[in-house]
Amino acid sequence: MTLLVYDTTLRDGGQQEGLLFSVEDKLKILELLDELGVDYVEGGWPGSNPTDVHLFERAKQMNLRHAKLTAFGCTRRADAHVEDDANLHALLAADTPTVTVFGKSSPLHVRRVLSTSLDNNLRMIADTVAYLVDAGREVIFDAEHFFDAFAEDAAYAVDTLHAASDAGASTIVLCDTNGGSLPQDVGAAVEFVHRHTVAPIGIHAHNDGGLAVANTLVAVRHGATHVQGTINGYGERCGNADLCTLVPSLVLKLGNECRAAGSLAALSSVSAAIAEIANCRPNPQRPYVGTSAFAHKGGMHVDALAKCECSYQHVDPQSVGNRTRSLVSSVSGRASLRLKADEFGLRLTELAGGNAEGQLLSRIKHLEHLGFQFEGADASVELLIRRLDPGYSAPFRLDDFHVLVQGHPDGGMRADAAVKICFGHEKVQTAADGNGPVNALDAAVRKALEPKFPEIRAVRLADYKVRILDTESGTAARTRVLVTSTDGERRWCTVGCGTNIIEASWLALADSYEYALVGSPVACSGRKEK
């Protein structure tokens, strides 16, 4: 079956709590969605806010190759004529080839929300659709609360669909607006509509029951050919059907065709790029596109993957632009270590007299017992492997450091750090201050390294996380520090641990700078910096 994919990230996704798109944000996302091959992109509701009005104005200058930009709005007011409705005027002024309007399909909503009659609601739908069609627009009708309405009064719910399709709507979309429908109920309703209407059927599912993707897949199985959703599942309350899960499931699992199928290999990067624009931290465990989606920790799993790539992976990660990752931890086996070393271009069999695997595994188990965690710190793992080579010489070594924190009369704090660093037989001593002890220590180390290694100037701290491990120990608890660094091309993570947060921070920072000088081009996220 050939499906049409309709993205509503810019409108419905933008209603997510804590998410606010600027016009520039929306234009960037629109370009990404167009490149992905999405058929429709719902830009927003021009009758509701100035941002969306400006978006549609700016979008007129864009040369979209695939997507039809769509304006969104509602049916005419209950007491107004279409010619006098400001919302409909704004929809036409957006000058998009397609307009989507939603209308009530539930008698409860008609009577108690719109405060009008059931017959007038049908006229509102028909008048609105006909008015927009007569103005030369393709019209998509969203039947709001359709599945609740179907359970309440199936005959009337279907009457609203007929009112829209008879007036010229190109597609009638069944909306699970409250997001609480179950797959079997969605399937039965879609099948009934498929038998009793002629217009193409769409599905718009919210995720309040955690079933938005499942409900959409069931709807397609029962006759829907138009699917709506958002990138990363953004949306009001619990979000919408996640297109990053939905589209690969439709294409790779069910064998459906859609224009976006040709760009599936870009899906992971598009997901990450839009998350960055939205300023939302990506969930690493999201299906298909999450950084943990194809990450394997158990030694038995990794051993099987080395022999048969499909043994513990439901699809080829590259089909969605992702990659297989083996995680190193105390539960890792030798196969995990070999695969991880291979990622770095290193051969464990050539190190430590052929006993590198055993030594490395013992070292990792010992360090994790002390509180280290290497799953998210590939750069530290690579350095552990390199240090097994008798011929390896670290570019520098910390000999000693001293950090002093003191208060100012005005209530502020100041930190001073002094470090002694060895370069072979040469010893360099530097000092620097900062707004905190870690900042001062970092500045002092940089001051010592940069004359010898100018490339360190490009390295910057991208993230710094602190985790208190044994909280019952109070202020004597061990502390784990995870540092993410970048040089503009690569992005890597290192870890440190100790009873002193300064010590833990130094270990993570030292690994970060050592990796910057000797590490392989393997990023902690598997993707280059933008």
C-alpha distance (Angstrom), angle and dihedral (degrees) to the residues before:
residue distance angle dihedral
M1 . . .
T2 3.80 . .
L3 3.79 112.4 .
L4 3.79 134.4 -165.1
V5 3.81 116.2 -136.3
Y6 3.79 117.6 -146.5
D7 3.80 118.3 -168.5
T8 3.79 121.2 -157.3
T9 3.83 99.1 173.9
L10 3.80 92.5 120.9
R11 3.80 94.5 52.8
D12 3.82 113.0 20.1
G13 3.81 92.6 24.9
G14 3.79 90.0 50.6
Q15 3.81 89.3 60.9
Q16 3.81 90.3 70.6
E17 3.78 114.3 120.3
G18 3.80 110.6 -96.6
L19 3.81 94.7 12.2
L20 3.80 120.9 113.2
F21 3.81 123.9 168.4
S22 3.78 121.9 -156.4
V23 3.80 120.6 -149.6
E24 3.81 89.2 -100.8
D25 3.80 90.3 50.7
K26 3.79 91.1 52.0
L27 3.79 93.2 48.8
K28 3.83 91.2 51.9
I29 3.80 91.6 48.9
L30 3.80 91.4 46.4
E31 3.80 89.8 55.0
L32 3.82 91.9 49.4
L33 3.80 92.2 49.2
D34 3.78 91.5 48.6
E35 3.81 90.6 52.3
L36 3.79 89.0 49.1
G37 3.79 89.9 58.6
V38 3.80 99.9 -114.3
D39 3.82 110.4 167.5
Y40 3.81 98.7 -144.9
V41 3.80 131.0 20.7
E42 3.77 116.2 -166.6
G43 3.78 103.6 -144.8
G44 3.79 99.3 -170.4
W45 3.78 145.7 -87.8
P46 3.82 107.7 -57.3
G47 3.80 91.7 -170.1
S48 3.80 93.4 59.1
N49 3.82 109.4 51.1
P50 3.85 142.9 8.7
T51 3.82 93.5 -120.9
D52 3.79 92.4 66.5
V53 3.82 91.9 44.6
H54 3.82 88.9 55.2
L55 3.80 91.3 45.6
F56 3.79 93.3 56.8
E57 3.79 90.5 46.0
R58 3.81 92.8 51.1
A59 3.80 92.6 42.5
K60 3.81 90.4 62.5
Q61 3.81 86.8 75.0
M62 3.81 92.6 55.1
N63 3.76 123.2 96.1
L64 3.80 101.6 -141.6
R65 3.81 111.5 -165.0
H66 3.79 100.8 -168.3
A67 3.79 115.4 2.5
K68 3.78 127.3 80.5
L69 3.78 108.1 -141.5
T70 3.79 109.1 -132.1
A71 3.79 131.8 -158.7
F72 3.79 117.9 -146.6
G73 3.80 131.2 -147.4
C74 3.77 146.0 129.0
T75 3.79 136.8 -93.6
R76 3.79 119.8 -83.7
R77 3.77 118.8 -73.3
A78 3.79 116.3 -87.3
D79 3.81 92.9 -114.1
A80 3.82 100.2 38.4
H81 3.80 139.3 79.9
V82 3.78 117.5 -120.9
E83 3.80 91.2 -117.1
D84 3.81 90.0 59.9
D85 3.80 99.2 42.6
A86 3.82 111.8 113.6
N87 3.81 92.3 -160.4
L88 3.80 91.7 58.6
H89 3.79 91.4 46.1
A90 3.82 88.8 54.7
L91 3.81 90.9 50.2
L92 3.80 91.3 54.3
A93 3.81 92.3 43.4
A94 3.82 89.1 58.0
D95 3.81 84.7 69.2
T96 3.81 96.0 -148.9
P97 3.80 121.7 155.0
T98 3.80 90.7 -127.4
V99 3.78 131.7 42.1
T100 3.79 125.7 -167.8
V101 3.79 118.8 -157.4
F102 3.76 127.6 -177.7
G103 3.76 126.0 -148.1
K104 3.75 137.9 178.5
S105 3.80 118.5 -89.3
S106 3.80 96.9 170.8
P107 3.82 121.0 86.3
L108 3.81 88.5 -148.8
H109 3.80 91.2 58.4
V110 3.80 93.3 42.4
R111 3.79 93.1 53.6
R112 3.81 101.7 34.3
V113 3.83 103.7 29.5
L114 3.80 103.6 30.2
S115 3.82 92.7 28.8
T116 3.77 92.1 -144.5
S117 3.79 139.3 109.8
L118 3.78 126.8 -81.9
D119 3.81 91.2 -118.7
N120 3.81 92.6 51.2
N121 3.79 90.2 51.1
L122 3.81 89.4 56.1
R123 3.81 89.6 50.3
M124 3.83 90.5 48.5
I125 3.81 90.1 55.4
A126 3.81 95.2 44.8
D127 3.83 94.7 44.1
T128 3.81 92.8 49.2
V129 3.79 96.1 47.7
A130 3.80 93.4 45.0
Y131 3.81 92.2 48.2
L132 3.80 92.7 53.1
V133 3.81 93.6 43.0
D134 3.80 90.3 51.0
A135 3.81 87.1 53.2
G136 3.81 89.2 59.4
R137 3.79 100.1 -100.9
E138 3.77 129.3 136.0
V139 3.80 103.3 -125.8
I140 3.80 126.6 -150.7
F141 3.80 115.0 -168.6
D142 3.81 119.4 -148.1
A143 3.80 110.4 -157.8
E144 3.80 100.1 -149.9
H145 3.84 117.8 -141.7
F146 3.81 88.4 1.4
F147 3.81 98.7 156.6
D148 3.80 92.9 47.8
A149 3.80 87.6 46.8
F150 3.81 91.9 49.4
A151 3.80 90.0 55.4
E152 3.81 90.5 45.8
D153 3.83 99.8 45.0
A154 3.81 114.7 -11.3
A155 3.81 94.5 -175.5
Y156 3.79 94.0 55.4
A157 3.80 93.2 42.4
V158 3.80 89.7 56.1
D159 3.82 90.6 44.7
T160 3.83 88.7 62.7
L161 3.80 89.1 54.7
H162 3.80 91.4 50.9
A163 3.81 90.3 49.2
A164 3.80 89.8 56.6
S165 3.80 98.6 41.5
D166 3.82 94.2 44.2
A167 3.81 88.3 53.4
G168 3.82 91.0 54.4
A169 3.83 108.3 -88.1
S170 3.79 109.6 160.6
T171 3.82 93.8 -151.3
I172 3.79 134.3 16.8
V173 3.80 112.6 -148.3
L174 3.80 120.6 -156.2
C175 3.80 108.6 -145.5
D176 3.79 126.8 -154.8
T177 3.78 88.3 -161.1
N178 3.81 97.5 170.3
G179 3.81 90.8 42.9
G180 3.79 95.3 -136.6
S181 3.80 102.3 111.6
L182 3.80 121.9 118.9
P183 3.82 123.0 -130.6
Q184 3.80 95.3 -112.9
D185 3.82 90.9 53.5
V186 3.79 92.4 46.8
G187 3.81 91.0 49.4
A188 3.81 93.5 50.2
A189 3.81 93.0 47.6
V190 3.81 94.8 47.1
E191 3.80 91.4 47.5
F192 3.82 90.4 51.2
V193 3.81 91.8 49.4
H194 3.79 90.6 46.1
R195 3.83 89.8 56.6
H196 3.79 96.0 44.8
T197 3.82 104.2 40.5
V198 3.80 135.6 52.8
A199 3.81 102.6 -154.4
P200 3.82 119.3 95.5
I201 3.80 112.0 -91.8
G202 3.80 126.8 -129.4
I203 3.79 132.3 -171.0
H204 3.82 128.1 -143.1
A205 3.82 112.0 -177.1
H206 3.77 130.4 -176.5
N207 3.79 121.1 -153.2
D208 3.80 104.4 -130.9
G209 3.80 90.6 121.5
G210 3.82 93.4 39.0
L211 3.82 89.4 -111.4
A212 3.80 105.4 100.6
V213 3.81 94.8 115.2
A214 3.81 92.8 40.4
N215 3.80 91.6 49.8
T216 3.80 90.8 49.3
L217 3.82 92.3 50.2
V218 3.81 90.1 50.1
A219 3.81 90.9 48.4
V220 3.81 90.6 53.7
R221 3.79 90.4 49.5
H222 3.81 89.1 55.3
G223 3.79 97.4 47.4
A224 3.82 112.8 -71.0
T225 3.81 112.9 137.2
H226 3.82 99.3 175.6
V227 3.83 118.9 65.9
Q228 3.79 127.0 -169.2
G229 3.78 129.6 -161.9
T230 3.78 146.2 120.7
I231 3.78 135.5 -102.2
N232 3.82 109.8 -95.4
G233 3.80 89.4 3.6
Y234 3.81 93.6 -83.2
G235 3.77 115.5 171.7
E236 3.76 149.4 110.1
R237 3.82 118.3 -45.6
C238 3.83 104.3 -16.5
G239 3.79 95.6 -2.7
N240 3.79 136.9 -118.6
A241 3.77 136.2 -72.3
D242 3.81 104.9 -58.7
L243 3.80 109.2 -122.3
C244 3.81 89.6 -160.0
T245 3.81 87.9 65.0
L246 3.78 98.8 29.5
V247 3.81 101.4 51.9
P248 3.83 97.4 49.7
S249 3.81 89.6 45.5
L250 3.80 91.0 52.1
V251 3.79 93.0 46.0
L252 3.80 105.8 32.7
K253 3.79 99.0 32.7
L254 3.80 105.0 30.3
G255 3.80 99.4 29.5
N256 3.80 96.1 -125.7
E257 3.78 122.6 154.9
C258 3.78 126.8 -129.3
R259 3.77 134.7 152.7
A260 3.82 91.5 -110.1
A261 3.81 89.1 59.6
G262 3.80 89.2 81.5
S263 3.81 90.6 59.7
L264 3.80 100.6 45.1
A265 3.80 90.3 116.0
A266 3.82 87.5 66.1
L267 3.81 94.1 50.5
S268 3.81 98.0 97.1
S269 3.80 93.4 49.1
V270 3.83 92.2 46.3
S271 3.81 90.1 49.7
A272 3.81 91.0 51.4
A273 3.81 93.7 44.4
I274 3.80 93.5 51.8
A275 3.81 90.9 46.2
E276 3.80 87.8 54.4
I277 3.81 92.0 49.9
A278 3.81 90.2 47.1
N279 3.82 89.7 48.6
C280 3.80 89.0 -129.2
R281 3.80 120.7 140.6
P282 3.83 106.8 -121.4
N283 3.78 117.4 -119.7
P284 3.84 104.0 -120.1
Q285 3.81 91.6 -152.3
R286 3.78 97.1 57.8
P287 3.83 112.4 129.5
Y288 3.80 117.6 -96.7
V289 3.83 98.6 -8.9
G290 3.82 105.0 43.2
T291 3.79 117.6 107.5
S292 3.82 88.3 -121.9
A293 3.81 95.2 45.9
F294 3.81 91.3 99.4
A295 3.81 99.4 20.6
H296 3.80 116.2 125.0
K297 3.78 126.3 -161.6
G298 3.79 107.9 164.9
G299 3.78 112.9 91.5
M300 3.81 92.9 -136.8
H301 3.80 91.1 53.0
V302 3.79 93.3 50.1
D303 3.78 92.1 46.6
A304 3.82 90.0 53.0
L305 3.81 92.0 47.3
A306 3.79 90.4 54.1
K307 3.80 88.2 58.1
C308 3.80 98.8 37.1
E309 3.81 121.4 12.7
C310 3.81 94.1 -156.0
S311 3.80 94.4 52.6
Y312 3.81 94.8 95.4
Q313 3.84 102.4 11.4
H314 3.79 123.8 81.2
V315 3.83 94.3 -155.7
D316 3.79 137.1 10.9
P317 3.83 104.6 -85.1
Q318 3.80 91.3 -142.7
S319 3.81 90.0 61.4
V320 3.81 88.0 73.1
G321 3.80 97.1 32.1
N322 3.79 95.3 -99.2
R323 3.80 131.8 115.5
T324 3.78 142.1 -139.3
R325 3.80 114.6 -102.1
S326 3.76 129.3 -170.9
L327 3.79 114.5 -150.4
V328 3.76 121.7 -143.0
S329 3.80 117.9 -140.8
S330 3.78 142.6 126.1
V331 3.81 89.7 -76.0
S332 3.80 92.4 53.9
G333 3.75 120.7 113.9
R334 3.77 129.3 -144.7
A335 3.81 91.0 -91.6
S336 3.82 89.9 59.2
L337 3.79 90.5 53.1
R338 3.80 92.9 47.8
L339 3.81 92.2 50.6
K340 3.79 92.1 46.6
A341 3.81 91.1 50.0
D342 3.81 89.3 48.9
E343 3.82 89.0 55.6
F344 3.79 88.0 58.2
G345 3.81 93.3 46.1
L346 3.81 91.7 -111.5
R347 3.82 129.2 129.4
L348 3.79 115.8 -142.0
T349 3.80 91.9 -166.5
E350 3.80 89.0 65.1
L351 3.83 95.2 53.6
A352 3.81 135.3 79.1
G353 3.77 94.7 9.5
G354 3.78 92.4 -60.0
N355 3.81 93.0 -55.7
A356 3.80 96.9 94.2
E357 3.81 95.4 115.4
G358 3.78 93.1 56.8
Q359 3.80 94.0 43.8
L360 3.79 93.0 47.0
L361 3.80 93.7 48.0
S362 3.81 91.4 49.2
R363 3.80 91.2 47.9
I364 3.80 93.2 50.2
K365 3.80 93.0 47.6
H366 3.80 90.5 49.9
L367 3.81 93.2 48.8
E368 3.80 93.7 46.1
H369 3.80 88.4 51.2
L370 3.82 86.2 57.5
G371 3.81 91.1 51.4
F372 3.81 105.4 -89.3
Q373 3.80 117.7 134.1
F374 3.78 119.7 -162.4
E375 3.82 103.1 -178.2
G376 3.79 92.7 96.8
A377 3.80 97.2 28.2
D378 3.80 106.7 75.8
A379 3.80 92.6 155.3
S380 3.80 91.7 59.9
V381 3.81 89.3 48.0
E382 3.79 91.2 53.0
L383 3.79 90.7 51.4
L384 3.82 90.7 50.6
I385 3.80 87.8 55.3
R386 3.81 94.6 46.2
R387 3.80 91.3 50.3
L388 3.82 89.5 60.9
D389 3.80 88.2 70.0
P390 3.84 108.8 92.3
G391 3.79 88.0 -148.6
Y392 3.80 94.3 55.9
S393 3.77 116.4 109.1
A394 3.79 120.1 -174.1
P395 3.82 112.6 -127.6
F396 3.82 90.4 -125.2
R397 3.80 141.4 3.1
L398 3.78 130.8 -150.8
D399 3.79 110.3 -124.2
D400 3.78 100.4 176.9
F401 3.79 142.0 -23.4
H402 3.77 137.8 -167.3
V403 3.82 127.7 -164.1
L404 3.79 125.4 -169.2
V405 3.82 123.3 -170.4
Q406 3.79 119.1 -169.0
G407 3.76 136.8 169.9
H408 3.80 126.4 -119.7
P409 3.80 123.9 -135.0
D410 3.81 88.8 -113.3
G411 3.79 90.2 60.3
G412 3.81 97.2 -102.1
M413 3.80 125.1 124.7
R414 3.80 130.0 -127.4
A415 3.78 129.3 -167.5
D416 3.80 128.4 -160.2
A417 3.80 124.2 -169.0
A418 3.80 131.5 -169.1
V419 3.82 121.7 -169.6
K420 3.78 137.1 -174.8
I421 3.80 113.2 -153.3
C422 3.80 127.2 -176.8
F423 3.80 124.8 -143.8
G424 3.77 101.2 -170.9
H425 3.81 104.2 -60.2
E426 3.80 93.2 -15.9
K427 3.79 118.6 95.9
V428 3.83 123.0 -158.9
Q429 3.80 125.3 -168.7
T430 3.82 121.5 -162.0
A431 3.79 138.6 163.0
A432 3.79 135.7 -158.0
D433 3.78 140.2 166.6
G434 3.79 131.7 -132.1
N435 3.78 145.6 168.9
G436 3.79 90.0 -90.5
P437 3.80 139.8 9.7
V438 3.82 95.5 -94.8
N439 3.80 92.2 46.3
A440 3.82 90.8 50.1
L441 3.81 92.2 47.1
D442 3.81 90.9 49.3
A443 3.81 91.4 49.7
A444 3.82 92.4 49.6
V445 3.80 92.9 49.5
R446 3.80 91.4 48.7
K447 3.79 89.9 50.0
A448 3.79 89.5 56.3
L449 3.82 97.5 42.7
E450 3.80 103.5 42.4
P451 3.86 98.0 70.2
K452 3.81 89.1 54.7
F453 3.81 97.4 35.6
P454 3.84 111.8 27.6
E455 3.83 90.3 -179.5
I456 3.81 87.9 74.1
R457 3.82 87.5 76.0
A458 3.81 88.7 73.3
V459 3.80 93.1 54.6
R460 3.78 116.2 96.5
L461 3.76 135.3 171.9
A462 3.82 111.3 -104.3
D463 3.81 99.0 176.7
Y464 3.80 139.2 1.2
K465 3.80 121.9 -165.7
V466 3.79 128.8 -177.3
R467 3.81 123.9 -163.5
I468 3.81 124.2 -172.6
L469 3.80 105.3 -145.1
D470 3.81 110.5 -170.2
T471 3.80 100.8 30.6
E472 3.80 92.4 176.8
S473 3.82 87.5 70.4
G474 3.79 90.7 65.4
T475 3.79 115.1 -159.2
A476 3.82 90.1 -4.2
A477 3.83 91.4 62.1
R478 3.78 121.6 126.9
T479 3.79 114.9 -106.4
R480 3.79 130.0 -147.3
V481 3.80 120.1 -157.1
L482 3.80 124.1 -164.6
V483 3.80 116.1 -166.5
T484 3.80 124.7 -167.1
S485 3.80 115.7 -161.9
T486 3.78 136.4 178.2
D487 3.79 138.1 -169.5
G488 3.80 92.8 -163.0
E489 3.81 93.1 -93.2
R490 3.78 105.2 47.1
R491 3.78 130.8 37.4
W492 3.80 120.3 -158.2
C493 3.81 141.3 171.2
T494 3.79 130.6 -139.6
V495 3.79 132.7 -178.1
G496 3.80 137.3 -147.0
C497 3.79 132.4 178.5
G498 3.79 137.1 -172.9
T499 3.79 145.9 126.2
N500 3.80 87.9 -93.1
I501 3.81 119.4 62.2
I502 3.82 89.6 -146.2
E503 3.79 91.3 54.8
A504 3.83 91.8 46.9
S505 3.80 90.6 48.1
W506 3.79 92.5 48.8
L507 3.82 92.4 51.7
A508 3.80 91.0 51.3
L509 3.82 93.2 44.6
A510 3.81 93.2 46.4
D511 3.81 90.7 52.5
S512 3.80 89.5 47.5
Y513 3.81 93.6 54.9
E514 3.80 93.4 41.7
Y515 3.81 90.0 51.1
A516 3.80 90.6 49.1
L517 3.82 88.2 59.3
V518 3.82 102.2 39.7
G519 3.82 108.7 12.9
S520 3.77 129.1 115.5
P521 3.83 120.6 -110.9
V522 3.81 93.1 -95.8
A523 3.81 114.9 130.2
C524 3.78 123.7 -148.9
S525 3.81 89.7 -125.6
G526 3.78 95.6 39.5
R527 3.80 90.1 -119.6
K528 3.77 133.0 92.8
E529 3.75 121.7 -113.4
K530 3.79 115.0 -90.8
